[in-house]
Each structure stands twice: as C-alpha cells, then as structure tokens.
Amino acid sequence: MMAMKCVRYVGTQEGTFVDHSRKKLSYSEFVDKELILFSLADCERSIPSMVDGLKPGQRKILYCCFKRNLKSDIKGSLHM
C-alpha cells in the first residue's frame, strides 16, 4: 500500500525530478525526489511478476535465448 502512495506521489508530476543544473541540493530534497525514484525502480527490478514469476532481467535473457533458438546449455564465457 505504501508503494502505491509513493507511485501516486512521485508519478510524472512536475517537480518530482531534481534539477541537475543547480549546484546545491539538500538531503531532504534528494531523498524526496531521487531516492524515491531509485527505490521504486529497484523494487520493480527485484520483485518477480505475478504473471510468470520472472524478473525483468530474467525475462530479457529468456527472450534472447528464444530469439537465437538456443536449446542446449551454454557455458557462461561462451555465449558472448
């Protein structure tokens, strides 16, 4: 429930992003703007989807494997 409040608070409203042209930034402004955006993005990357149980990074890897028609195991250093 708290995450939904943060999404509504941060959203795409004007003033939710830090103006990087300014030289000074207060701690509270940093936490209220940049850190909340980072936390939301981090939660989105680290919590698996309820639809398929995969995280976005895992979904990208599977997509590439299906696109390249990879069917056998590949060692870590050989797939690059």
SVG drawing of the C-alpha trace seen along z (x, -y; Angstrom):
<svg xmlns="http://www.w3.org/2000/svg" viewBox="-2 -26 36 55">
<polyline fill="none" stroke="black" stroke-width="0.4" points="0.0,0.0 2.9,-2.4 4.4,-1.7 1.1,-2.8 1.2,-6.0 4.7,-6.6 3.8,-6.0 1.0,-8.5 3.3,-10.9 6.2,-10.6 4.4,-9.8 5.2,-12.1 4.2,-15.3 6.2,-18.4 8.8,-18.9 9.4,-15.2 12.8,-15.2 15.9,-17.0 17.1,-19.9 20.7,-18.9 21.7,-22.4 21.6,-23.5 24.9,-23.3 23.5,-22.6 20.9,-20.0 19.5,-19.5 19.4,-16.0 15.6,-16.1 15.2,-17.1 17.5,-14.3 15.6,-11.7 12.1,-13.1 13.0,-13.0 15.9,-11.0 16.0,-8.3 12.3,-7.5 12.5,-7.1 15.5,-4.8 13.7,-2.8 10.7,-2.3 12.8,-1.3 14.8,1.1 11.6,2.8 10.3,3.1 13.6,4.9 13.9,7.1 10.3,8.4 9.2,11.2 6.0,10.7 2.8,12.5 2.0,13.4 5.1,15.5 7.3,15.4 10.2,13.8 12.1,10.6 12.6,8.2 16.3,9.3 15.4,13.0 12.7,12.2 15.2,10.5 17.6,13.5 14.8,15.9 13.7,13.7 17.2,13.6 17.6,17.4 14.3,18.0 15.2,15.4 18.6,17.1 16.9,20.6 19.3,21.7 18.2,25.2 21.3,26.6 23.3,25.4 25.9,22.8 28.9,22.1 29.0,18.5 32.0,17.4 30.9,18.9 27.7,17.0 29.3,13.6"/>
</svg>
